[in-house]
């Protein structure tokens, strides 16, 4: 959606809130400041100010019709922090009208919205519908124009809008009350493949995804959920993702969790550049598995042990293991913890003929605490990573660390102000100081006779 069109839509929808008998306004105002000292570059000071704003208006002439808006705007007060060198920007995350029917848990949305099916997370300018059917079945569908996120170099997406001319998705599910649910989903993004353009393109952004998801819960003892997704855009079916997680409770104090995930990035990220599903350039495969065990003592003590194995075909294997000790008071006015992890990445691959392998193995320690007393809240969090070797890919830094302190005040039931200060040393910036001021607020308005 072009910026001018976004402004017109936002102004039109905001004017419609005057119809609402009940309007909720919420937002966050943030002012940041950070200084960077990066080896080989000039020092820089960034001071961006960002405003997030959301509006929910119900009963727009009828009880079942509502309006929902959320967007943000940002400007830099000193050096430009955007990748393209600009000092301002903004975005309408969603803005849609919603009508809820009195029967079958049915609803319809029109405008800009997000949807999350087994095939993935999508942002759409269009229409979506859902309803419950007899026998425990559910049906949902959406269609419209996919939302485009512009990259730093627009030449990388020169054929983007020509190929992704529309998006459509649907899911059929079957649910057993409080026990299980299974579903089958289909997504088609674009109707003109790269080879079908008037001038064929070397990059194909279109997608055809087929997915299946499952969720099984045996009371409070067992929870199993996951999904499998295939990319069926090509002549043969290609696996895009497996992702399954199981949680088992052994009595009232012990919880065990296990996860297995497998992804083919070419198919998993095919044709999308959403923030949570950014497009990958490399042709890579990922496989990971792991789990954790948690013991909750009656005294507020919690012990956690976890392990994770990850394999990237391009970069090699990584193993991460460790544990954490957590403690909280009975009134939860104080929460704190200390943790330690060991990461084995001894043979990480790099595209460098002179030094094809480098060790990124390191030890990690973390300590944190949170205090809540009346209207005041405070927290302190510190993390340290100590690497085994002076790795040139970490600009010779062996110890990476960061300390973050926060302080907040609940001025009223609707307004909270807070601030964060952090200092650290990373592979990107040898010395980095950050500051953040935040104001969060929520207000409700109702006509006479309303709530």
ABEGO torsion letter per residue (X at the ends): XBAAAAAAAAAAAAAAAAABABBBBBBBBBBBBBBBBBBGBBBBBBBBBBBBBBBBBBGBGBAABBBBBBBBBBBBABBBABAAGBABBBBBABBBBBBBBABGGBBBBBEBBBBBBAAEBBBBBEBBBBBBBBGGBBBBBBBEBBBBBBBABAAAAAAAAAABABBBBBBBBBBBBGABBBBBBBBBBEABBAAABABBBABBABBBBBBBBBBBBBEAABBBBEBBBBBAABABBBBABBBBBBBBBBEAABBBBBBBBBBBAAAAABGBABAABBBBABBBBBBBBEBBBBBBBAAGBBBBBBBBBBBBAAAEBBBBBEBBBBBBBAAGABBBBBBBBBBBBABBBBBBAABABBBABBBBBBBBBBBBBEABBBBBBBBBBBBABBBAAAGGBABBBBBBBBBBBBABAABBBBBBBBBBBBAABABBBBBBBBBBBBBBBBBBGBX
